[in-house]
């Protein structure tokens, strides 16, 4: 295998690993079901 093809293979593997890691982190964050804002109706019912 020549050097150019080997480098391209490493880049493709690194990109795929990065996408897999990003997907895993997003799915882990969504699993927690975090609400980062309150709706206006929910805010009026909530005591400060």
HELIX and SHEET records of a PDB file:
HELIX    1   1 UNK A    3  UNK A   31  1                                  29    
HELIX    2   2 UNK A   40  UNK A   45  1                                   6    
END                                                                             
